[in-house]
Amino acid sequence: MHPDNALITFEQEGSRVLARISTTSLPPVDDASERDHRYAYLTAPLRQRGLECTVEYGLSDYIVNAELPDGSSLIISPAQEPPSEHAESPESWTVTRHRSSEPVVYEVVYDSEPDGPDARHGGSVPNLLAAVDARLDRLGVAPRQEQEVSAEEHAASTVLHRAGLVPAVAFGGEHYYRLPSAMTDPAEQRLVVTRACDMLRAEGFNVACDPALVDPSLRPARSHEMSLGDRLGYLAQSIQTATHTSEAVASLSELTAPGDGVLQGVIEILDTTADWWEGLGDTADHRYADGLRLIAEDLDSSAIRLRAIRNDLADRHTAHPSNARAQANRTAPSCSASPQVSAALAPSPSVGQRTVPVRLSAESSARATLLPVRPSSAPGR
């Protein structure tokens, strides 16, 4: 990767530390009230769909009001009676659609309060926005004009994600990353920012950072370790170039192995995280734990289906037509060879009846041939 124009800037705003990715000059952020900034993650996607939004005070907390083309209004509200205990991250949301003029409209679009139909989602903003988008689509509201994300921005986002930062959206739709909201200890902040800067520089990015946000005494992140994602990427490459089903099955088996395959490992991670998260003790923590277990159950069912598909592919046991032909063309003798040489190099007529040798397993091959791609997310300090 050669992110020549990519610059990642770390800066402090109050107690928060933000990281912004720029491949060109960023547009200035519009001035807005503090309450708009608080709900920017709601107003920005609505404004991207061409809706006029305001943030107003409801019964006991601020709410978002979006005017719809048909004259109705969409109201997004955290819990009001009683109010949410956590103003920055409400435990639940309700979305209603109103129109007082004829024909009068009152519709509950989304309700994740404890007794609501969407209670399983709790305070999840992604689920809230997904429900809102689905309703806006049915109402014929113009789709969101998504900004194209460059390869450099995507790569930088991956590094920041691994470093432990959290994605966010500012007023006006600007995307950025931030340290976790509860991470307020300056020493801990410097540790994470220093590690993120090291990882970004190891990937070739330009980094601008306030010296007060880094700790020069910390060792740079190790660059010789390969991330799990990169190792899995090798499996995709090996399947792409496989000339026989046995080669593709060898790579696919790394995912589907019933005991220690990648999917079983992910399921175990989700279940373990659910148990750990539930131990935090809050009411919302039980909802998150239940959500993780549901995802693990769905993934377990998908793993069973994928294992059956892998077995069907193994039973095919045949060469891949286009890949095998391309490989044969690359290794074929020169067309100027004499008929005697061509005949000597021709395979035996029975070769098609023999079992095609299987290569080394994808895991063994990866250990033997892969070069480092990006530093691991392990602190390594």
N, C-alpha and C positions, 0 to 999 in steps of 0.2 A: 504494500500500500504506500502511496506517495501523496499524503494530504498536504500538498504545497500551499494551498490557500486557507487551510483550516486553522482556526485559532480558538483555543478554549480559555476563557477568562474566568478566574475565581475572584469573587469580591464579597465583602461583608456588608449586609444591610441590617443594622440593628444587631439582634442576636442571631440572625440567620446568615448562613454562608451559601452563596449561589454560584453555579457554574453555567456559563453561557457558551454555546457553540456557534461560531461564525465562520462561514466560508466566503462571505462577502460582507460589506458593511451592513450592520443591522439597522433597521428603521428605528427611530426614537419611539419610546413608549409614551402613549398619551397620558396626560395628567388625569387622575381619577381620584375620587374620594376613597377614604380608607375602607369603607364598607364595600365598594366595588372591588377593591383588591381582594377582600376576603372571599368573595364569591366569583372570582375571575374564572375558576375552573368550570363554573356553570354558565356565566354570561358569555365567555369567549366562544364556545361551540355554538351557542344560540345565535350570536351575532354573525358567525360565519355562515349561517343559513339565511342571513338577510333579515333577521328579526330585531326589532327595537326592544331593548331590555332596560329595565330600571331595577334598582335595589331599594326596597322600601322597608319601613319598620312595621311588623305585624303586631300580634298580640303581645309577644314577649321576646321576639327576636326578629332579625332581618329576613326578608323573603325576596325572591326574584320574580319579577313580573315581565312576561314577554307578550307583546301584542302580535296576534296572528292575523293573516290576511283576510279571514272571514269575519273579522270584527270581534272575535272572542279573545280571551286572555288566558295565558298559561301561567299558573302560579306554582312555584317550587318553594316548598317551605320545610324547614326542620321542625322538630317537635315544638309546639307552642304552649300547650297546657297539659302537664307542666313543661317548662322549657327544657331544652337539652342541657345536660350537665357539662358538656364539652362543646363550647361555642365554635371552636376551630374545626372540630370533626364530629358532627352530630351523629347520634346512634341510629337515627331513622329519618326518612323523608316522606313527604306526601306531595303529589303533583295533581292539581285539579285544573279543569278547563271551565271558564265562566263566560257567559254573555247575558247581560241583563236585558237587552233589547230583544224584540221578537225576531226569530224564534228564540226563546230563552234556552240557554244551555248550562247544564251543570254535570260534569263528568269527572270521575276519579280515574286518572290515568295511571297512577302508581301510588302504592301505600305500603311502606316497609315498617310501619309501626308494629309493636309486638303482636297486636291482634289483626293486622292487615294481611291481605293476600300475598304481599311480597315480603313478609316479615323475615324470611330466610336470608334476604340480602342485607338486612340491617342498614348500616350507614354507607354501604358501597356506592361510590359515585359512578363507577363504570356501569353498573347495573341500572342505576337511575338514568344516566344519559342514554343507555341503549333503549330503555322503555320510552323515553321522550322522543328519541329519533324515530322509533317505529311508529309512534302516533303521528308525528309530523309528516312522515312519509305518506301515511294514509290520508292525511288532510291535504296533500298536494303541495306542501311547503318545499321551496327550492332546496336541492341537496347542498350539503356543505362543500365549499370550494377548498378541497384539501391542497395544501402546499406540498409540492414535491420535495421529498427528503433526499438529499444527495448521498452518494456512497460514503463520503467523508463524514457527514453528520451522523449517518447510521453507525459507522465504525466507532466514532467518538462516543456516541450514546452507549454502545456496548461496553466500552471500557469504563465509563462512569457508572454504569449499572453494576459491573463487577466490583468496582471500588466501594460500593455501598451507598451511592447517592440515589435520590428519589426523583422521578420525573415530575414536572409541574407545568402549568400553563399560566402565564401572566395576563393581566388585563390587555385586551387587544389581540390575544391569540399567540403571543410569543411563547415558544417552548424553551424550557430551561431545566436544569437539574439543581437540587438542593440537598444539604445534609438533612438527615432525619430530624423532624421537628422537636423531638425530645432530647436531642443531642446538644446540650448547652454548655458542657464543660470545655473550656478553651483548649486544654491539652488534648482531649479526645478529638476535638475538631481539627487541630493541627496534624494529628496522626493520620486521620482519614484524608485530609487535603494533600498532605505530603505524599501519601501512598498513591493517590489518584494522579498527581502530577508526574510521579515517577513512571507510572504505567502508561500515561499518555505520551510522555517523551520517548519511552521505549518503543512505542508504536509509530513514532515519527511526527507527532503533532507539535505545533507551536503552542506554548503555554504562557499565559500572563497571569501572575499571581502576586497579591500583596505579600511582601516578605513576612509580615506578622502572622500570616495564616499557615506558614510551613515551619517545620523543625529541621534545620540542616544537619542535626546530629544523627538523624535516622538514616539507616542504610537504604540505598535505592532498592526498589523491588527487583527480585530476581527475574531475569529475562529468559532463563533457559528452560523454565517449566511450561509445559503446554496445557492449555485449558481443556476440560472435558469436552466442551463444544467443538474445539478443533479436532480432537480425536474422533468424535462422532462424524465430523465433516469428512474425515478420511473414509469412513464406511460408505457415505453417499457417493464419493468419488469412485470407490472400488466397484460399487453396483453399476454406476454409469458406464464404466469401461468393461464390465464383465462380458466375456465371450461365451459363457456357458451358465446354465441355471445353477449348477453346483457352486460356482463362484459367488453368484448373487445370494444363494442360500447361506453360504458361510458368513457373509456380512450381516444378512438379515437375522441370523441366529444369535448374533451378539445382542440384538434387541429383545428377542422373544424367548431366550433360554428361560425355562420355568423356575430355576433355582436362583441363578445369579445374573440373569440378563439385565440389560439397562432398564427395561420397563418395570421389572420386579423391584429393581433398586429405587426407581422413582416412587413407586407405590409405597415402599417401606419408608422412604423419606417423608412422604406426605402424612402417613399414619403416625410416624414418630413426631412430626411437627405438630400434628393435631393434639396428641397427648400432652406435649410440652406447652403448647399455647393454652390449652384448657387449664393448665396448672397456674396460669397467671391470675385466675380467680374472678375477674369481672364478668358481668352478664354478657357483654359483647364478645368476650373471649370464647365463651361456649358456642356462640353462633359461628365464629370463625373456625373453631375446631370442627363443628359439624359440617361446615362448607368444605373443609379440606378432606374430611372423610368421604363426603359424597363424590368429590373429584377423584379420590383414590379408587372408589368403587367403580366409577365409570371407566377409569383407566384400566382397572383389572378386567372388566368385561371386554374392553377393546383389545387388551393383550391376548385374551383367549381367542378372539376372532382373528387377530393378526397371526397367532401361532398356527391356526388352522390354514390360513392363506399361505403361510410359509411352507407348511407340509404339502399343500397342493403343488406349490412351485417345485419342491424337492422331487415329487413324483414325476414331474414333467421330464426331468433329466435330459435336456437337449441343448444343442448349441443355439445361441441367439443369432438370428439370420443376419442382421445388418452388422452387428459388432464382430461376429466371427468372419464375415466376408471382408470387412475392413482390415482385420488383423491378418487375414490371409494375403490380401493385396500388399500389405506392408512388408511381409516376409517372403513374397513370391520371388522366384529367380528372374533374372533379367530376360526380357523377351528375345534378346539376341542369342540366348543359349541354344546350343545344338539340340536336335531331337533326342540324341543319345543322353545328353546331360539332363534334359527335361524328364525323360523317362526314368533316369536313375533317381531323380529327386522326387518323383511322384509318390504319394502315399500308397500303401498297400490297399487293395480293395476291401480288406476286412477292417480297416481302421475305423470306419464309421460304426462298427459293431462293438468296439471296445469302450470301456468306461473312460471318460475323459478324466485325467488326473486332477485332483483338487489342489489349489494353491494352499500356501500357508494360511492359517486363519487370519482374519482381518486384524485381530488384536496383535498377533505375532508380527505380521507385516508392518503394522503401524509402529511397533517398537523398533523394528529393524531399519525402517526407511524414512521416518518422518523427521523433519527439521522443526525447530521451535518456530511458532507463529506469533503467539502473544504471551505475555507474562501471566502466570496464574494469579487468581484473585486472592491467594493466601497471603497474609501480611508479610511473612518472611523477613521479619525484622529482628 
